[in-house]
Amino acid sequence: MELNDYLRNFSRASLSFFERLGMSADAASVANELVLLVLALVVTYIIYYVVRRILRLVVIQTIRKTDIPFFKFLLEHKVPHYLSQVAPLMVLYLTIPVVFQDYKQLSKVLLGLCDIYLVVVIVGVLMALVKSAADLFREKPSFKGKPIDSYLQVIRILLYLLGAVVLFSNLTGKSPVAFFTAMGAISAVLLLMFKDTIMGFVASIQVTTNDIVRIGDWITMPKYGADGDILEINLTTVKVQNFDKTITTIPTYSLISDSFQNWRGMRQSGGRRIKRAIHIKQSSIRFLKVEELAKFEQIQLLSSYIQHRQKDIERHNTRTNADKSLLINGRNLTNAGLFRKYIDNYISNHSGTNKRMNIMVRQLAPTPQGLPIEIYVFANTIIWAEYEHIMADIFDHIIAAAPYFALQIYEAEGSGDVKQLEMLNRIDGA
């Protein structure tokens, strides 16, 4: 005997019981249906509770014994909760026709609602499984920084679409082909509605394939006011946390269509570039006399350079018979040239510079503000605070060293120039 037969026999026995109590046929029928409904609901809840507890215990014990991360994610995304709802639905499928056997139309409606809920539960289970798999991939080094959320959203849309097709087919009794035929008729409208989603999906694929950006990358995109680390990449937006802790959202497709700066290479290199110039007043640049060199040889970073360089200059001037009664004749050292060499030696020996990367002190084209001397070097850290400290330490020293070479650093205010001239006079007279 099938389960439905047992349920119908129980229903008839219950109805006979109420009739023996002296109730009328209609009253006995109503009382019987109420009792059956309460019993069905109680049994449904008990089955749901028991199945849910069993599934949770199975997953928890599996986690403890195997230590497989996937089962931990299954528990976090409530897979046992969704699965446990299938069993009580099966009970409802069996009991509703029996409880409401005198109300065929109501029974049909309730069974239709159960169909809808079953589709929702199945979609929920599949989504929980997909989310668990996504979390598992996030823990793998090869997927670190990849826009997994974008693909997760695409899968979610596809599952919801599939669920909608199944519901349409169940509720209307028509084939899913009819649904897709209707979708084709309004495809232009759908493409317009989901334009950003489609473009974002294409952008996500290109971003992943070409490894343009990753989650955690520092990007700068002035057009959108973004200057910070990427927190999230999904189908429609990229979420960036700026360094002032504000959040900026950027359309995902703009990562392909617009220009932006990615600082990942700097972080991976282990050094951050310092590229800054100081402006020397051109009127303070001059040739150095031989008798002045003794004072500059006292600067330890220049002593060997001056001795070697002066020998080359003297040999050249002797060979060309240069008339040194005028400094312009022949070759000479200049205070600006010695200053450049001093800066080069100083940053080459500085503990905060990266010796494996470019180190250069160069002279740029003269400007109305003076002659730019640019320092091009890399700090040996990518940490912002440490980088700023190293850069400030270097330029503090360079600015303080300029007067020792009888050079003036350009300032817009004239009062500073007067004070610097007084200091230069004191140095020259020493």
Secondary structure as GFF3:
##gff-version 3
##sequence-region A 1 430
A	DSSP	alpha_helix	3	20	.	.	.	ID=ss1
A	DSSP	alpha_helix	25	66	.	.	.	ID=ss2
A	DSSP	alpha_helix	69	76	.	.	.	ID=ss3
A	DSSP	alpha_helix	79	83	.	.	.	ID=ss4
A	DSSP	alpha_helix	86	99	.	.	.	ID=ss5
A	DSSP	alpha_helix	104	138	.	.	.	ID=ss6
A	DSSP	three_ten_helix	141	143	.	.	.	ID=ss7
A	DSSP	alpha_helix	148	172	.	.	.	ID=ss8
A	DSSP	alpha_helix	176	185	.	.	.	ID=ss9
A	DSSP	alpha_helix	187	193	.	.	.	ID=ss10
A	DSSP	alpha_helix	195	210	.	.	.	ID=ss11
A	DSSP	beta_strand	218	221	.	.	.	ID=ss12
A	DSSP	three_ten_helix	222	224	.	.	.	ID=ss13
A	DSSP	beta_strand	226	233	.	.	.	ID=ss14
A	DSSP	beta_strand	237	242	.	.	.	ID=ss15
A	DSSP	beta_strand	247	251	.	.	.	ID=ss16
A	DSSP	alpha_helix	254	257	.	.	.	ID=ss17
A	DSSP	beta_strand	261	262	.	.	.	ID=ss18
A	DSSP	alpha_helix	264	269	.	.	.	ID=ss19
A	DSSP	beta_strand	272	280	.	.	.	ID=ss20
A	DSSP	three_ten_helix	282	284	.	.	.	ID=ss21
A	DSSP	three_ten_helix	290	292	.	.	.	ID=ss22
A	DSSP	alpha_helix	293	296	.	.	.	ID=ss23
A	DSSP	alpha_helix	303	319	.	.	.	ID=ss24
A	DSSP	alpha_helix	335	349	.	.	.	ID=ss25
A	DSSP	beta_strand	360	363	.	.	.	ID=ss26
A	DSSP	beta_strand	371	379	.	.	.	ID=ss27
A	DSSP	alpha_helix	384	401	.	.	.	ID=ss28
A	DSSP	three_ten_helix	402	405	.	.	.	ID=ss29
A	DSSP	alpha_helix	414	429	.	.	.	ID=ss30
###
